Every structure is written in C-alpha cells, then in structure tokens.
Amino acid sequence: VTALIDASPEYLAGRMVKLQQRLTGKNQLVLSVSPRDLAKRLREIEGVERVALWTLPIEADMFRSTVKRLLANDENFRGMFLQQFGLFEGRHPLVQARQKYFGGEFDDVDEKLGATGLYMECRLPDELIRDLATNPAAQKRMGFEQGNLKPEIFQRQMQGAQMIALQAKTNATYWIGFVHFANGNYKVASDWFQRSAEQHEGQGPWAAGAKYNLARSYEALGRWEDARKIYLLSESPQQHGDLVRARLIAQQHP
C-alpha cells in the first residue's frame, strides 16, 4: 500500500506554520502539515510500503494558473472553456442546487426552492432544448430575443444556450438521484440513476457513476442479484472495486 499525504501548497508553506502556532484555545486550527513527521508515522503502520506526497493539489494549482492565463490570451481556448464549464459560472440553478445539496437543503421551504426543486428546474423538455438553436418560439419562451444582434452572432449564442441547457439536464438527472438516496428513497433514487445511465445511449458523462449508484440503490432495496449483475458487467475504471462488491454480495447474500 502507498500512503499519500494530502498537502496543498498552502499547507506546506512556512507562513502557515507560524500562523498555526499563534492560534490557541478556541481559535486553534490546523493550517499546516509536516510531511516528514507524518511520513514517519505512516511507515510504522502495517502494510504501508511507500509514502509520497499526493500531487493532485499541486497539479490543481498549476491547472488553475494555466487556465487563467489562457482565458486572458487565447480566444479559441476561452470559447472551448466556456462551452465545457460556463454552466458553472455565475448563478445558474444547477450551481444553486449543488450548494443546497451540500448544505442538506433538499426540500422547498416556503417559496424558496431546495436542491430537488432546483434540479427539476434544470430538466427542460427535450423538444425545447432541441428547438432552442433554431426555433424563435422556443427562444422567446426561454427569454431570448435577437434584437439588434447580427444573425450569426445570435445563432452562436443560441447554440451555446442549447449546449448549456443539455449539460444542465444531464447533470441534474444524475445528481437528483443522490438527493433521494440521502433521504432514503431508494426506489426513486434507482429510477433516476437508471435514467442517467441510459442518457446519450449509455455514453453520457455520468454513465459509469450512475450504474454504480444504481447498484448501491438496489443493495439498499435488498435486490442483491440485480446489484451484483451490474457490478459484474462493469467496464469502468472502478471495475476492480465493483468486482469486490460483487464478491461480497455473493458471500453475504448467497
């Protein structure tokens, strides 16, 4: 087993060590880590053969810096980035839904939508999404008007809006399953995960995760054989873990 030390550049900085030392009593916080000391303790654990820094936090910082530079200087990259991640900029209902979900605010309160309601708002009808790029009636329904914009510019905007609407529906269909799973509504959760797994002819971005969580929902419902079949047919990067779960089911629920 290789033990990875989770340490962002900030946690490795000397200034954070000094700040941590100054915080005492109720204000005490862990703001730094000593990789050398932690590595020594980890090596004493049976089964740990190697200790290394987890490079992902550092790579994430490098990625953010590179993206920031390219957004400022490369128009083609900026367009591609906005197509892929523009959905998560600003206050799109999907972003609000995620925030509500992580805060445990699943249900509507008075007139304020919870995670479930916001996710449902993101699930526009397929016909509306399909017509958004070319149908003036669909565009007007969504609040878009060409006005004084040149046709080619407005067309690009509508294509972008269509892509964002499709991405929002794809994500919401998957994530709403987690709301129902967290509430113990495993049958409803399984329906949403099934729907997500079948999106885009089974080739959607959440296909592997949806199948796994569908199997977990089946486990919660006591549908052991259905769950086991999904694990055995796994072709995702998590295949090894899925096969382990299939073996556990066979052992515990023969």
N, C-alpha and C positions, 0 to 999 in steps of 0.2 A: 504494500500500500504506500502511495505517495501522499504525504500531508502537504497541502498548500496553505500558505499563510496569506490570509486576506488582508492586504495593506495597501491603501491608496497612497499616492504621493504625499498627500497631506498628513496621513498617519505616520509617515516616515520622516517628516520634517522636524528639525531640531526645535523650531519655534513652538511647535505643538507640545513638545515635551515640557518646555518651560511654562507654557500656559497651563498645562495639566497640573504641574507642581504648585501653581498659585491658587488653584481652585480647591477649596477644602470644605468640609462639612456638607451642608445641603447643596452647595454649588459644585460638588465634586463630580467630575466627568472623566471618562476615558477618551482621550483625544489622540493618543499615540500608541505605537506598538514597537517593541524591541524584537526584531526578527531573530537576532542571535539568541536571546534568552528563551523566546518561545520555541525556536527550533530545538534547543537543548532539551526542553521538557517533552516535546513531541517525540524525539528519538527514544525516549525512555518508555514509550507506550509499545506494548507488544504488537507486532505486526507491521509497524511503521518502518519501512526500509529506507525511505528517502524523504527529505524535507526541502521544499523550494518555495520561493515567492510566487503567489498567484499573479500572473502578469496581466490579467484582464483589466483591472482598474487602471493600470498604466496605459495599456493599449486604448482604453476608452478615452482617456485624456488626450492621447495623440490623435485619435479619430476626430474628437470634437474640434481640436485645433485645426486639423486639416480641412474639415468641413467648413468651418468658419472662414478660412482663407479662400477656399474655392467658391463659396457663396458670394463673396465680395468681388471676385475677379473673373469668374467663369460663368458666362450666361447659360451655356448648354448644361453645365452641371447644376446650376440653380434651377433650371426648368425640370431636370430629372429628379432632383431632390424634392422639389415641391410636389411633383406627381406622386412620389412614394411616401413622403412624410408630411405633406402640407395639411393632411387631415388632422394631425395632432398639434397644429399651431393654432393659437387663439382659443376660442371658447365653443368649439363645436360640441353638440350634445354628446357625442361619443366620449370626448375628453371629460366632460362633466360627469357622465355615467361612471367612468372608471374611478374618478375621485370619490364619488358617492359609494361605489362598491368597496373601495379600500377603507372607507370610513364606516362601513357597516350600515349605511343608509340605503337599505334595499327597497323599501316601500314608500309610496307617496305620503306626504304629511300635509294635510290641508290642501293648498293649491300648489305646493312645491313637489315636483316630481322626484322620486327616488331613482336608484340605479335601474330598476326594472322599467319604469316608465320612460326614462331617457333612452334606454336601449331600444325600446319599441319604437320610439320616435325616429330612430336611425334606420329602421327597416321599411324603407319606401317600397311601394309596389314595383315589381319587376318591369311592368309596362311603362311606368312613369320614368324609371331610370333609363330604359331603352330609348324612350322618345325625347329625353331631355336635350340631346345634342342637336336635334333637327326639327322638333315639333314646337311651334310658337305657343300653342295652348299649354303644353307641358311646361314650357319655360315660364310662362306667365303664372301658372299655378305655383311654381316654386319661387316666384318673386323676381324673376329675371326679365329685363327689358333691354332691347338693343339700343334704344335711344339714338345718340349721335355717333355711336361706335361704328367703325368700319366693319362690314360683314365678316371679313376674315378674322378680325380680332375678336369679335363677338363669338364666332364659331369656335375659336380656340378656347375661349372662356367656358363655353358650354361643354366642350369636350372634357375640360378639366373638372367642371362641376359634376359631370356624369361619372368620371372616374372616382371622385371623392365619395359620391353617393353609393357607388358599388362597393368601395372599400369599407365604408361605414356599415353597410348592411352585412357584409361578410364578417367583420369583426364582431358586430353586435349579436349576430346569430350564434356565434361561438361563446362569447362572454356571458350572455344571458343564462346559459346553462349553468355557469358557476354560481349565479345568484340563487337559482332553485336548488342546486346541490347544497349550498351553505344553509339553506332554510330547511333541508331535509326532505324536499320534494323530489325524490329520486326518480320517480316515473316521469315527471315533467322535464327534469334535467336530462334524462336519457333521450327524450324526444328531441330536445334542442341539439344535443350532441350528435344524434343521428342525422338531423337535418344539416348540421355543419359539416359532418363527414362526407355528405353527398354533394355539397356545393361544388360548382365548377367541375362536374363529372368526377368527383373524388380527387381532384388535383388542386384543391384550394390550399391556401397557405396554412390553414389550421387542420388539415385532414388528419395528420398523424396524432396531434393532440386531442382532436375530437374523438377519434377511435379509442384512444387510451382512456379518456374520461367517460366515454360511453361504457367501456368495460367496468370502470370503477362504479358507475351508477348501477350496472347490472349486479355487481357484487353486493352493493348496499341493498338491492332488492332481493337478494338471495338467488339470483339467476346465475348460478355458478358456471354451468356449462356454456351459456351464452357468452359470459365474460371470458372464459378460458379459450373459446374459439377465436375471439378477437385477438387475444394475446398471442396465440399460436400462429396466426396469419400476419403478424406484424412484420413490416418491411422497413420500419423507420429506424433512425439512428439509435433509438432506445430499445431496439429489438432484444438485446440481452436481458434488460430489466423486465421486459414484457414476458419473456420466456421463464424467468424466475417466478413471476407471479402465476403464470400458468401451472408451473410445477407445484407451487404452494397450494393452489386450489385443488389440484389432483390429490395432494397428500391430505389436506384438511377436510375436503368435501368429496370423497370418492363416490 
